[in-house]
Amino acid sequence: MASQQGAELPIRPKEEQTGNEAPSKNALKKAAKEKEKAEKAAKRQEQERQEKEKAAANDTSKHLYGSLHSNPDAPPSPQKIVELVELYDAKEGQEATVDVRIHNARVQSAKLAFLVLRDGAHTIQAVIAEGGSNKISRPMVKWSGGINTESIVRVTGIVKQPVEPVKSTSISNFELHVASIYMIAEAVEKLPVQVKDCMRPPPMVEEGSDESEVDSSGLPIVSLNARLNNRVLDVRTAANEAIFQLQSGISNLFIEYMNKHNFRMIHSSKIVGAATEGGSGVFELKYFDTKAYLTQSPQFFKQMAIAMDMKRVYEIGPVFRAENSNTHRHLTEFTGLDFEMVIKNHYHEVLSFGEDLVIFILRSLQTRPEYKRLTSVVEQVYPGAGNFRLPPEDHPAVRLTFAEGIRLLKESGVEAEELEDLSTGQEKALGKIILERYNSDFFSLDKFPRKIRPFYTAPDPSNPALSNSYDFFMRGQEIMSGAQRIHSYAELCENMRKNDPPLDPESEGFRHYTDAFKFGCPPHGGGGLGLNRILQFYLGLPDIRFTTLFPRDPGRVAP
């Protein structure tokens, strides 16, 4: 009995799969449905293809639209392609061809579509309607109304006056009736930000915030951070286009004034072998097998150029400051407008020249037609852009001594120290006082305390606690710093050794600079303007990043 219980039970072998079993009824039904579905899809695709071919064959205007470079039916390019800005002064019935972006496109009906064409700050409405002398087809109307925004197209049309002015475009007294439209470069359908949304000012939140906000109408407002991350799209707005045209204008006005007064442009190096103007504020970089630094300013090179007998020099170039300042007016890289000149008799030759220079630039922005027009474009988004105040043409610039500025602050109840530098709050408070008293948003302060100025600043001969130095302000914020420089080799070396911390005039970082004075250098002075700040404060913009094409600050190195 025990032996029977211990025996293993027999195992039934599995039936071998032959692979020839008939599919189940459910499988057959599923396969039939899939086949029927595929046949219907193929039939539908074929029908759509035939309809498309038929429509294309019957499309009377297929040669008038499509890809500019791949449409074999497209006519030759027109002899003249005009700028959109020229259509402000167009004539009724004039034919015009423009290369523009699609700012907006909408199909009104199967027979009618409207486009808004944009080139920089200029926009015009375009109408594309079925029929007409060119026999515009419905497929052409549909294609045109479906073009992705920001695509670049070439449009030929007839200039006509609308029944009523078009309030939504800058060219309001004309519209363009489309005769042909070709794609030059197509934009993707989904953009990270919409240019039309970037036309509204961003909420002023800290850099790095991506909070999505809407205005009172429920329309999206693109944050400053999102704008800077998508700068290519952001700068396409009319206001930004105008801002950077004005920036170019300021540079051109600076050059114009300098050339008129016999200054010569120089181009100094931006790489130096020593942190000459202070170690904490410079960017260090690897230079082959040694260290080098980005310059904080062209100061030393300008002075060396004076020692070369160049007499009057100027430069436009990048300035680097390794300062961890996260404010609305500080950058780690900005564009400097610098000048240096020989002094014939008195230090105020430099100060007066600088004042006249800045007033020339600002008054030109206010009076020259093109700059006035650009300012008005910015003013539509930032209402303070057109209200900058200057003294009358027959009045000099408002100039106070540093001590007088301190006294005005104290009289207004603002605490200030006579030998300490002004804080940002004190600068703004003084700006308000000057505006109320002198009706000017621009002023200068002279005779700063010597201890708060660089070692190469010349002292005031009548008061050794003060210096022959000055700052310029716009809307109560600094835009320029300048001074007479020490030109005596012995005095310069002595001042460097007394500096805190002491500096060695014979060290490798300073030797070439101090040699310029050892070999004889005339009395001289100059200053450095911040291009980005001039534009920011002239337009009354809330952040310097608005006036910087690709801003660099402690938290941003891209794009």
C-alpha positions in Angstrom: 0.0 0.0 0.0 2.8 2.3 0.9 4.5 1.6 -2.4 1.3 2.6 -4.4 1.0 5.9 -2.5 4.6 6.8 -3.3 4.2 6.1 -7.0 4.1 9.2 -9.3 0.8 9.9 -11.1 0.9 9.8 -14.9 1.0 13.3 -16.7 -1.2 13.9 -19.7 1.0 15.2 -22.6 0.0 18.6 -24.1 -1.4 18.6 -27.6 1.0 19.9 -30.1 0.0 23.2 -31.8 -0.1 22.7 -35.6 -0.8 26.3 -36.5 -3.6 25.2 -38.8 -6.5 25.8 -36.5 -9.3 27.9 -37.9 -9.7 31.4 -36.4 -12.6 32.1 -34.1 -15.8 33.8 -35.2 -14.9 36.9 -33.2 -11.5 37.1 -34.8 -13.0 36.8 -38.3 -15.5 39.6 -37.5 -12.7 41.8 -36.2 -10.5 41.2 -39.2 -13.5 42.0 -41.6 -14.2 45.2 -39.8 -10.5 46.3 -39.9 -10.4 45.5 -43.6 -13.6 47.4 -44.3 -12.3 50.3 -42.3 -9.0 50.4 -44.2 -10.9 50.2 -47.5 -13.1 53.1 -46.6 -10.1 55.2 -45.5 -8.3 54.4 -48.8 -11.4 55.2 -50.7 -11.8 58.5 -48.8 -8.2 59.4 -49.4 -8.5 58.7 -53.1 -11.6 60.7 -53.3 -10.0 63.6 -51.5 -7.0 63.4 -53.8 -9.2 63.4 -56.9 -11.2 66.3 -55.5 -8.0 68.2 -54.7 -6.6 67.5 -58.2 -9.9 68.6 -59.7 -10.0 71.7 -57.6 -6.4 72.5 -58.5 -7.1 71.9 -62.2 -10.1 74.3 -62.0 -8.3 76.8 -59.7 -8.1 79.9 -61.8 -5.6 81.6 -59.5 -3.2 78.8 -58.6 -0.4 80.8 -60.2 -1.2 83.7 -57.8 -0.4 82.0 -54.4 1.6 79.3 -52.8 5.3 78.9 -52.2 7.4 81.6 -53.8 10.3 79.2 -54.5 8.4 76.0 -55.6 5.4 77.3 -57.5 6.1 76.6 -61.1 3.2 78.7 -62.2 4.3 81.8 -60.3 5.1 84.8 -62.5 8.6 86.4 -62.5 9.4 88.6 -59.5 8.3 92.2 -59.8 10.9 94.8 -60.8 10.4 96.8 -57.5 9.6 95.6 -54.0 8.8 98.6 -51.7 9.1 99.0 -48.0 5.8 99.0 -46.1 6.6 102.4 -44.6 6.4 103.9 -48.1 2.7 103.1 -48.3 1.9 105.9 -45.8 2.3 108.2 -48.7 0.8 105.9 -51.4 -1.7 107.0 -54.0 -5.1 105.5 -54.6 -4.9 102.7 -57.2 -1.2 102.3 -56.9 0.2 98.8 -57.3 2.7 97.8 -54.7 4.7 94.7 -53.8 5.9 94.2 -50.2 7.8 91.5 -48.3 6.1 91.4 -44.9 5.1 89.2 -41.9 1.6 87.9 -41.3 0.6 89.6 -38.1 -3.0 88.3 -38.2 -5.1 86.3 -40.6 -8.8 85.4 -40.6 -11.3 84.0 -43.0 -14.4 86.1 -43.0 -16.3 83.7 -45.4 -15.5 81.3 -48.3 -15.2 84.4 -50.5 -13.4 86.9 -48.2 -10.3 86.9 -45.9 -8.5 89.7 -44.1 -4.8 89.9 -43.3 -2.8 92.3 -41.2 0.7 92.7 -42.8 3.6 93.9 -40.6 7.0 95.2 -41.2 8.8 96.4 -38.1 6.5 99.0 -36.5 4.3 99.4 -39.6 1.1 97.5 -40.3 -1.5 97.6 -43.0 -4.8 95.7 -43.6 -4.9 93.5 -46.7 -8.1 92.3 -48.3 -8.4 89.1 -50.4 -11.8 88.6 -52.1 -13.0 86.1 -54.6 -13.3 87.3 -58.2 -12.1 90.6 -59.4 -9.8 91.3 -62.3 -7.4 88.6 -61.2 -10.2 86.1 -60.8 -9.2 85.2 -57.2 -10.4 81.7 -56.4 -12.0 80.4 -53.2 -9.0 78.0 -52.6 -6.7 81.1 -52.7 -8.9 82.9 -50.2 -8.9 79.8 -47.9 -5.1 79.4 -48.2 -4.4 83.0 -47.5 -6.6 83.1 -44.5 -5.0 80.0 -43.0 -1.4 81.3 -43.2 0.4 80.9 -39.8 1.1 84.2 -38.0 4.7 85.4 -38.2 5.2 83.8 -41.6 7.0 85.9 -44.2 5.1 86.5 -47.5 5.4 88.5 -50.6 2.2 90.4 -51.4 1.3 92.3 -54.5 -1.9 94.4 -54.4 -3.7 97.6 -55.2 -3.7 100.4 -52.7 -7.2 101.6 -51.9 -8.8 103.8 -49.4 -11.1 101.9 -47.0 -14.7 103.0 -46.3 -13.5 104.0 -42.8 -10.0 104.4 -41.4 -8.6 101.1 -40.1 -7.9 101.8 -36.4 -6.1 98.6 -35.7 -3.2 99.3 -38.1 -0.6 102.0 -38.3 -1.4 102.7 -41.9 -5.0 103.5 -41.3 -5.9 105.5 -44.5 -5.1 102.8 -46.9 -5.5 99.0 -47.3 -4.0 96.6 -49.8 -6.3 94.6 -52.1 -4.4 91.4 -52.8 -3.6 90.3 -56.3 -1.0 87.7 -55.4 0.5 86.3 -52.3 3.5 83.9 -52.0 5.1 82.2 -49.0 8.8 83.1 -48.5 9.3 81.6 -45.0 6.6 79.7 -43.0 6.5 80.0 -39.2 5.3 77.1 -37.1 1.7 77.0 -36.1 2.3 77.1 -32.4 4.6 79.8 -31.1 5.9 79.9 -27.5 4.6 83.5 -27.2 2.4 85.5 -29.4 3.8 88.8 -30.8 0.4 90.4 -30.3 0.5 89.5 -26.6 4.0 90.9 -26.3 2.5 94.3 -27.5 1.1 94.8 -24.0 3.6 95.8 -21.2 4.6 92.9 -18.9 3.8 92.8 -15.2 6.8 94.1 -13.3 7.8 91.0 -11.3 11.3 89.7 -10.5 13.4 88.2 -13.2 13.0 84.5 -13.2 9.3 84.5 -12.6 7.1 82.7 -15.2 3.7 83.5 -13.6 1.0 83.6 -16.2 -1.1 86.7 -15.8 -4.0 88.3 -17.6 -5.1 91.9 -17.9 -8.4 93.3 -16.9 -9.9 92.1 -20.2 -8.7 88.5 -19.6 -6.0 88.8 -22.3 -2.6 87.1 -21.5 0.3 89.3 -20.4 3.7 87.8 -21.2 6.1 88.1 -18.3 9.4 89.8 -18.6 11.2 86.4 -18.2 9.2 84.8 -21.0 9.9 87.7 -23.3 13.6 87.5 -22.7 13.6 83.7 -23.2 11.9 84.4 -26.6 13.6 87.6 -27.5 13.4 86.9 -31.3 9.6 87.1 -31.1 9.4 89.8 -28.4 11.5 92.3 -30.3 9.2 92.1 -33.3 6.6 94.2 -31.6 6.1 97.8 -32.8 7.2 99.3 -29.5 10.4 97.2 -29.2 11.2 97.8 -32.8 11.0 101.5 -32.1 13.0 101.2 -28.9 16.0 99.6 -30.7 15.8 102.0 -33.6 16.0 104.8 -31.0 19.0 103.0 -29.4 20.7 103.0 -32.8 19.8 106.7 -33.1 21.5 107.6 -29.8 24.7 105.9 -31.0 24.5 107.8 -34.3 23.9 111.1 -32.5 26.8 110.4 -30.2 29.1 109.7 -33.2 27.7 112.8 -35.1 28.5 115.1 -32.2 31.9 113.6 -31.5 33.0 113.9 -35.2 31.7 117.4 -35.4 33.9 118.4 -32.5 37.1 116.7 -33.9 37.1 113.6 -31.8 38.5 110.4 -33.2 37.0 107.0 -32.7 39.2 104.3 -31.1 38.7 100.6 -30.4 40.4 99.4 -27.3 40.9 95.9 -26.0 38.4 94.3 -23.7 40.9 91.8 -22.3 43.5 92.8 -19.7 46.1 90.8 -17.8 45.3 92.3 -14.4 42.2 93.3 -12.4 43.2 96.9 -12.6 40.1 98.8 -11.5 39.2 96.6 -8.5 39.3 92.8 -8.1 35.8 92.1 -6.9 34.1 93.7 -9.9 35.8 92.0 -12.7 35.2 88.8 -14.7 38.2 86.4 -14.7 38.8 84.1 -17.7 41.3 81.5 -18.8 43.7 83.0 -21.3 45.7 80.0 -22.6 48.0 79.1 -19.7 47.3 82.2 -17.6 44.5 84.4 -16.2 43.0 87.4 -17.9 40.1 89.7 -17.1 37.3 91.5 -19.0 37.6 95.3 -18.8 35.3 97.3 -16.5 35.7 100.3 -18.9 38.1 101.6 -21.5 39.4 104.2 -19.0 43.1 103.3 -19.0 43.2 103.0 -22.8 41.5 106.3 -23.3 44.1 108.0 -21.1 46.9 106.2 -22.9 45.5 107.5 -26.2 45.7 111.0 -24.8 49.3 110.4 -24.0 49.7 109.3 -27.6 48.8 112.8 -28.6 45.4 111.9 -30.0 44.0 114.9 -28.1 40.3 113.9 -28.4 39.0 110.3 -28.5 35.8 108.4 -28.1 34.6 104.8 -28.2 31.4 102.8 -28.2 31.8 99.3 -26.8 30.9 96.7 -24.2 31.5 97.3 -20.5 31.7 94.4 -18.0 30.8 94.6 -14.3 30.9 91.4 -12.2 28.5 92.9 -9.6 25.8 90.7 -8.2 23.2 93.5 -8.5 19.7 92.3 -9.3 18.0 95.7 -9.9 15.9 97.3 -12.7 18.9 99.4 -13.8 22.0 97.2 -13.4 23.5 94.7 -15.9 26.7 92.7 -15.9 27.3 93.9 -19.5 26.2 97.1 -21.0 27.2 99.4 -23.9 29.4 102.4 -23.0 29.7 105.7 -24.8 33.1 107.0 -23.7 35.2 110.0 -24.4 38.4 111.6 -23.3 39.9 115.1 -24.2 42.8 117.3 -23.5 42.0 120.2 -21.1 43.4 123.6 -22.2 42.5 125.8 -19.2 39.9 124.5 -16.8 38.3 121.2 -15.8 34.9 122.5 -16.6 35.7 122.3 -20.3 35.1 118.6 -19.9 32.0 119.0 -17.8 30.4 121.6 -20.2 31.2 119.5 -23.2 29.5 116.5 -21.6 26.4 118.5 -20.7 26.2 119.9 -24.2 26.6 116.4 -25.7 23.8 114.9 -23.6 21.4 117.8 -24.3 22.2 117.5 -28.0 21.3 113.9 -28.0 18.1 114.3 -26.0 16.9 117.4 -27.9 17.5 115.6 -31.2 15.4 112.7 -30.0 12.6 115.2 -29.2 12.8 117.3 -32.4 14.0 115.2 -35.3 10.9 113.8 -37.1 11.9 110.2 -37.3 12.9 110.0 -33.6 9.7 111.8 -32.6 7.7 109.2 -34.6 9.5 106.4 -32.9 9.0 107.9 -29.5 5.3 108.2 -30.2 5.2 104.5 -31.1 6.7 103.6 -27.7 4.4 106.0 -26.0 1.4 104.0 -27.1 2.5 101.2 -24.8 4.5 103.2 -22.2 2.7 106.6 -21.7 5.7 108.3 -20.0 7.9 107.9 -23.1 7.2 111.3 -24.5 7.3 113.5 -21.4 11.0 113.9 -20.8 11.8 117.5 -19.8 14.8 119.6 -20.8 15.7 123.2 -20.0 14.7 125.7 -22.7 17.2 126.0 -25.6 18.5 129.4 -24.4 19.2 128.0 -20.9 22.2 126.0 -19.8 21.9 122.6 -18.2 21.0 122.4 -14.5 24.3 122.1 -12.6 24.7 121.9 -8.9 27.7 121.0 -6.7 27.5 117.8 -4.7 27.2 119.9 -1.5 24.3 121.9 -3.0 22.5 118.6 -3.8 23.0 117.4 -0.3 21.6 120.6 1.1 18.5 120.4 -1.1 17.9 116.8 0.1 18.2 117.9 3.7 15.9 120.8 3.2 13.3 118.4 1.9 13.7 116.1 4.9 15.9 113.5 3.2 18.8 112.3 5.3 22.2 112.6 3.5 25.9 112.8 4.4 28.1 115.5 2.9 31.1 113.2 2.2 29.2 110.0 1.4 28.0 108.8 -2.0 24.3 109.1 -2.9 22.0 106.0 -2.6 19.5 105.2 -5.3 16.7 106.5 -3.2 18.6 109.8 -2.6 19.3 110.2 -6.3 15.6 109.7 -7.2 14.5 112.1 -4.4 17.0 114.7 -5.7 15.6 114.2 -9.2 12.1 115.0 -8.1 13.4 118.2 -6.3 15.2 119.3 -9.5 12.2 118.7 -11.6 10.0 120.7 -9.3 12.4 123.6 -9.0 14.0 123.7 -12.5 11.4 121.8 -14.7 14.2 119.6 -16.0 14.7 115.8 -15.9 18.4 116.2 -16.7 21.0 117.7 -14.3 24.6 117.3 -13.3 26.4 117.2 -9.9 29.9 118.6 -9.6 32.7 118.3 -7.1 32.1 114.9 -5.6 34.0 113.9 -2.4 37.4 112.6 -3.3 37.3 109.5 -1.2 34.4 108.0 -3.2 36.0 108.5 -6.6 38.7 106.3 -8.3 42.4 106.8 -7.6 43.1 108.5 -10.9 40.6 111.3 -10.2 42.2 114.8 -9.9 41.6 116.5 -6.6 39.9 119.9 -6.3 42.8 122.4 -6.0 40.9 124.6 -3.6 39.6 121.7 -1.3 41.6 118.5 -1.1 38.5 116.7 0.4 36.7 117.2 -3.0 37.5 116.2 -6.5 37.2 117.5 -10.0 34.5 115.0 -10.9 30.9 114.9 -11.9 27.9 112.7 -12.5 24.9 113.2 -14.9 21.4 112.2 -14.0 18.2 111.6 -15.9 14.9 111.3 -14.0 16.9 111.2 -10.8 19.1 108.3 -11.9 22.8 108.2 -12.9 23.7 107.9 -16.5 27.3 109.1 -16.6 30.3 109.5 -14.4 33.3 111.6 -15.4 36.2 113.7 -14.1 39.5 115.3 -14.7 42.3 112.7 -14.4 45.6 113.0 -12.6 48.2 113.5 -15.3 51.3 113.8 -13.1 53.2 110.6 -12.9 54.5 111.3 -9.3 51.0 112.3 -8.1 49.4 109.3 -9.7 51.8 106.9 -8.2 51.4 108.5 -4.7 47.7 108.3 -5.0 47.8 104.6 -6.0 50.0 103.7 -3.0 47.5 105.6 -0.7 44.5 103.7 -2.2 42.5 101.3 -0.1 43.8 98.7 -0.8 47.2 100.0 -1.9 48.1 99.6 -5.5 51.6 99.1 -6.9 52.1 101.4 -9.9 55.0 99.3 -11.1 53.1 96.0 -11.1 52.5 94.2 -14.3 48.8 95.2 -14.2 49.6 98.9 -14.0 53.0 99.4 -15.4 52.0 100.1 -19.0 49.3 102.5 -17.8 51.6 104.5 -15.5 54.4 104.6 -18.1 52.1 106.7 -20.2 52.4 109.5 -17.6 56.1 108.8 -17.0 56.6 109.8 -20.6 54.6 113.0 -20.3 50.8 113.4 -20.6 48.8 116.6 -20.9 46.0 117.5 -18.5 42.8 115.7 -19.6 39.4 114.5 -18.5 36.4 112.6 -19.8 33.5 110.4 -19.0 31.5 107.4 -19.7 27.8 107.2 -20.6 25.6 104.2 -20.3 23.7 103.8 -23.6 21.1 101.4 -22.2 20.4 103.8 -19.3 20.1 106.9 -21.4 17.4 105.2 -23.5 15.7 103.6 -20.5 15.4 106.9 -18.6 14.6 109.0 -21.7 11.6 106.8 -22.4 10.7 106.3 -18.7 10.9 102.5 -19.0 10.7 100.4 -15.8 13.6 98.1 -16.5 17.0 98.4 -18.3 16.4 95.0 -19.9 13.8 96.6 -22.1 16.6 98.6 -23.8 19.1 95.8 -24.0 18.8 93.4 -27.0 20.3 90.4 -25.1 20.5 91.3 -21.4 23.2 89.9 -19.2 22.6 90.0 -15.4 23.6 87.7 -12.5 20.9 85.3 -13.4 20.9 85.3 -17.2 23.5 84.3 -19.8 21.1 83.3 -22.6 19.9 83.8 -25.3 
